[in-house]
Amino acid sequence: MAIRNSSFVALLCILTYCSSDEFPSGLYHYQIERLLSAGDSSTWRLSRLSIDGIGQSLEGCSDTTSLLIVLVTDSVDISSLTPLCNGTANYDTLYIGRANASTDGLLFTDSLNFANGTVWFPTDITSLQFSLRYTTNDQEIEALYQKP
């Protein structure tokens, strides 16, 4: 009987030890940063914009507004690229800031946090598109960005 109990205890210990090694169901914080930057730098084109729940028209030059996201060690630098609309392929570049993915341990929780206090909440992310929501100037912004 002692051998049977010892085997049971050993099996229980092995199962408990192995279950703590499971891959987490969520994404790691650095995976979000790498998806956004494609591991180095990536440009995302704005394809849908809503301000306070009202869809905005993306016509003319504004249909090529983009974000440039560059991986920097343990965070991402984000810039907005707005076309100059003067017949050239030039852009007005506005540096938004350096963002860190929020974490609970190593897992991404829910936001990209900038040093100036701005917080973006990605609501969906793949290698081809991502959507986010944030508040700026007391306006609720929802945006969808896609790979050009």
C-alpha positions in Angstrom: 0.0 0.0 0.0 2.9 2.4 0.8 4.3 1.9 -2.8 0.9 2.7 -4.3 0.6 5.9 -2.2 4.2 6.9 -3.1 3.5 6.4 -6.8 0.3 8.5 -6.5 2.2 11.3 -4.8 5.0 11.2 -7.3 2.5 11.3 -10.2 0.6 14.2 -8.6 3.9 16.1 -8.1 4.9 15.6 -11.8 1.5 16.7 -13.1 1.5 19.8 -10.8 5.0 20.7 -11.9 4.2 20.3 -15.6 1.0 22.3 -15.5 2.9 25.4 -14.3 4.9 25.3 -17.6 1.9 25.8 -19.9 2.2 28.5 -22.5 -0.1 31.4 -21.3 -3.3 32.0 -23.1 -2.6 35.7 -23.6 0.2 37.5 -25.4 3.4 38.6 -23.8 3.9 42.4 -23.6 6.8 42.2 -26.0 4.8 40.3 -28.5 2.4 43.2 -28.8 5.3 45.6 -29.4 6.8 43.2 -32.0 3.4 42.8 -33.8 3.1 46.6 -34.1 6.6 47.2 -35.2 7.0 43.9 -37.3 10.1 43.3 -35.2 11.9 46.5 -36.4 9.7 49.2 -38.0 6.3 49.1 -39.6 3.9 51.5 -41.3 0.2 51.2 -40.7 -2.4 53.1 -42.8 -5.5 54.5 -41.2 -8.5 52.8 -42.8 -11.4 53.8 -40.4 -11.7 56.6 -37.8 -14.5 57.3 -35.4 -14.6 60.4 -33.1 -17.2 60.2 -30.3 -19.0 57.4 -32.1 -19.3 59.3 -35.4 -17.5 57.8 -38.4 -15.1 60.2 -40.1 -14.6 60.5 -43.9 -11.2 59.6 -45.1 -11.0 61.3 -48.5 -8.4 63.1 -50.5 -5.0 63.1 -48.8 -6.3 61.9 -45.4 -6.9 58.5 -46.8 -3.1 57.9 -46.6 -2.6 59.0 -43.0 -0.4 56.4 -41.4 1.4 55.5 -38.2 5.1 54.6 -38.2 5.9 52.3 -35.3 9.6 51.5 -34.5 10.8 48.9 -32.0 13.2 50.4 -29.4 14.6 47.9 -26.9 11.6 47.3 -24.6 9.1 49.8 -26.1 7.9 51.3 -29.4 8.3 54.8 -30.8 5.1 55.9 -32.6 4.9 58.7 -35.1 2.0 60.0 -37.2 2.6 60.5 -40.9 0.2 62.9 -42.6 0.5 63.6 -46.3 1.2 67.2 -47.3 -1.4 67.2 -50.1 0.8 69.3 -52.3 1.2 66.8 -55.1 4.4 65.3 -53.7 4.9 62.1 -51.8 6.1 64.0 -48.7 4.6 63.7 -45.2 4.4 65.8 -42.2 5.8 63.7 -39.4 4.5 64.2 -35.8 6.3 62.2 -33.1 3.5 60.9 -30.7 5.9 59.3 -28.2 7.4 56.2 -26.8 4.9 53.6 -25.6 5.3 50.6 -23.3 2.9 47.7 -23.3 1.2 47.3 -19.9 1.9 44.1 -18.1 0.8 41.7 -15.4 4.1 39.9 -14.9 5.1 39.2 -18.5 1.6 39.1 -20.0 0.1 42.1 -21.9 -2.8 43.5 -20.0 -4.7 46.1 -22.0 -2.9 49.2 -23.0 0.1 51.1 -24.5 1.3 53.7 -22.1 3.1 56.9 -23.1 5.4 58.9 -20.8 3.1 62.0 -21.2 0.1 60.0 -19.6 -1.6 59.2 -22.9 -3.0 55.7 -22.9 -4.0 53.7 -26.0 -6.1 50.6 -25.7 -5.6 48.1 -28.6 -8.9 46.2 -29.1 -7.7 43.9 -31.8 -4.3 43.1 -33.3 -2.9 40.8 -36.0 0.1 41.1 -38.3 -2.2 42.7 -40.9 -4.3 45.1 -38.9 -4.9 46.6 -35.5 -7.6 48.6 -33.9 -7.4 50.8 -30.9 -9.3 53.3 -28.8 -8.1 56.3 -26.8 -9.3 59.6 -25.4 -7.7 62.9 -26.5 -8.9 66.5 -26.0 -12.0 65.0 -24.3 -12.9 63.0 -27.5 -13.2 59.3 -27.7 -11.2 58.1 -30.7 -11.5 54.6 -32.3 -9.2 53.8 -35.2 -8.5 50.8 -37.4 -5.0 50.6 -39.1 -4.1 48.1 -41.8 -0.9 47.2 -43.6 -0.7 49.2 -46.9 
